[in-house]
Amino acid sequence: MRNCTRLCPKTLYIPPVSIHPRNRPRNWCAPTNKYSLTKEHKLSGARAMSGINPRLKRGLWLTAGLSLATLGFIVQRSYKQIWTVFMDASPLYLGMALLAVAVSWLMRALRLKVITHALHYRVSVYNLGRVFLASCFAGGVTPFNSGTYPTMIYLLNRQGIPLGKATATTAVDAACTSLIYLLLPPVLFRLTGLSGTLGTWAAVIPALAILFFLGALVVMTVHKKDPDLLAWVKRHPSWARLLLKSGREGKVAAFSEELRHLKKGIRAIARSGFWSLLGLLFSTIAYWVAFLAVTPLILQALRQAFDYGSIMLRQMVVQFLLPMIPTLGGSGGAEGLSYWLFRDQIAGAALSAYILLWRACTFYSAMIFGGIMLTSLLTRKRKTSVRQQR
């Protein structure tokens, strides 16, 4: 009877049998009711159809509303001429601008691939591209783009990478992105015409924050002793008493363990060899070249004459200041900042058309595809470890 129970297919209805745990065989499995399976499938389907979290949906509506309202304010000044500008636009250059955006996404996925490969974890470029786009969506619906990297860590963890190694991957990716920004403070100071103490600090503070972040990564990598937050807390009586009262000792110990994984991950990437470092350099440069090529291609499509160097530097300034705008995903601020920086370089109606096309190519496209990718990643099962054999 026991063997018949195990060999019966799960779709076959078997009346529930009560067997005392002491009398159960070692390989015994509880019989399954087909009606409970049907209910489970219905629940999983409902979760899949629910899609994005309601808070993210609310953030999406706020982001889109603020961005479209700002664009409407900019466009309304020259709405009669803007249709003429669009009718005269070159479809070839617009297609090339979209291709440049796609190439920039691919380069970010390749950079994540290089980092995860250095950590000996096997994740496909396709899945890493999905993770990147999903994190872009999360950043677009949170203030200061603050949701980008936490979402990337979480989704990398769902791909089978341990949390500490996922944090290391994200930290190195952020460091590669931030390195180019160290050259921007003097450019920002000169282009925006900031003056006085306020202007100096507006240019210096972001650079100091980036240097602090990179310095912390270097210190964590070079320092021989592994970080032990729990031991440090216990050495201080007041902190130890507070920890004992809160009952969070297990969480602090887990956080210390993740810090050790982070350190090991960064060291592994630093020692990954010449080809991995070359891959990081190539993917970073290719990403910025592709992304910054979007602006000149859109202006070429609009048949505008412009100075390449000045346009590229202004676009870098926009990207540098974008994470500092307190609105969701920089909506409203990105459009206003672009209008202010490019007003002397592009004529009235063409400027409005450029801002509209630039946001459509770089922001709205990432939000659309990122939302789809985030929904698909969250509704699928978490993967097990994908560590490679050395």
C-alpha positions, 0 to 999 in steps of 0.5 A, a space after each residue: 500500500 505504501 508503494 502504491 501511494 508513492 507511485 500514484 501520480 499527483 493528479 490522482 485524488 487520494 483520500 487523506 491518510 493519517 499516519 503517526 510520525 513514529 510509524 512513517 517510513 523513511 522515504 514516505 511522502 504525504 499524498 497530494 490532493 489534486 484540488 489543493 494543487 489547483 488552488 496553489 496554481 491559481 494563487 501563483 498565477 494571481 501573484 504573477 498577474 499582480 506584477 509590480 508592488 503597489 508602491 512601485 506602481 505609485 512611484 511610477 505614476 508620480 515619476 511619469 506625471 512629474 516628467 510629463 508635466 515638466 516636458 509639457 511646460 517646456 514644449 508649450 512655449 514652442 508647440 507650433 514649431 515643434 511638429 515641423 522639427 519632428 517632421 524634418 527629423 532623420 529616422 536614420 539618426 533616431 534609429 542609431 540613437 536607439 541602437 546606442 542606448 541598446 549597446 550601452 545596456 549590453 555593455 553594462 550587462 557585460 561588465 556585470 558578467 566580467 565581475 561575476 565571472 571573476 567571482 566564479 559565478 555563472 550568470 548569463 549576459 541576458 539575465 544580467 541585462 535583465 537585472 540591470 534594467 530592473 534596477 534602473 526601473 527601481 531607481 527611476 521610482 525612488 528619490 535620488 535614484 536610491 533604489 538602483 543598487 539595493 535592487 541590483 543586490 537583491 536580484 543578483 542574490 535571486 540569481 544564485 549569487 550569495 548576498 555578500 558576493 552580490 554586494 561586492 559585484 554591485 560595489 565594483 560596478 558602482 566604482 567603475 561608474 563613479 571613476 569617470 565622475 572624479 574628472 567632472 567637478 572642475 568641468 561642472 564649475 566652469 560650465 554652470 558658472 557657479 561662483 563663490 563658496 556655494 559654487 565651490 562646495 557644490 562641485 567639491 562635495 560630490 567628488 569627496 563623497 566618491 573619493 570616500 566611497 572608493 577609499 573605503 573599498 581600497 581600505 577594505 581590500 588592503 586591510 588584512 584583518 576581516 571585519 567583525 562588527 559583532 566583536 567590535 560592538 561587544 568590546 564597548 559595554 554600552 553598545 553591548 548592553 543595547 545589542 543584548 536588549 534589542 535581541 539583534 545579535 544574530 542579525 549583527 553577526 549575519 551582517 559581519 559575515 556578509 562584510 567578510 564575503 564582500 571583502 573576499 569578493 572585492 579581493 577576488 576581483 582585484 586578483 582576477 587577472 589581466 583579462 578581467 581588468 581589461 574587460 572591466 576597462 573596455 566595458 566601462 569605456 564602451 558604455 560611456 561612449 555609447 551612452 554619450 553618443 545618444 545626444 549628438 545622434 539626436 541633434 544630428 537627427 534634428 539637423 542641428 549644428 553644434 560643438 561636439 566637445 561642449 555638448 558631450 561635457 554638458 551631457 556628462 554634467 547632467 548625468 553627474 547631477 542626476 542622482 542628486 535631484 531629490 525627485 523620483 528618478 530625477 523626474 522634472 529636474 533632469 528636464 529642467 537641468 537639460 533645458 538650462 544647460 543646453 539653452 545656449 547651444 540649441 535653438 528654441 523648438 529644437 531644444 524642446 524636441 531634443 529634451 523630449 527625444 532624449 528622455 524617451 530614449 534614455 529614461 522612458 525606454 529603460 522604465 518600460 523594459 525595466 518594469 517588464 524585467 522586474 516583474 518577470 524576475 520577481 515572479 520566478 523562483 529564486 535560483 540556487 547557487 551557480 558557482 563555477 568549478 575552478 
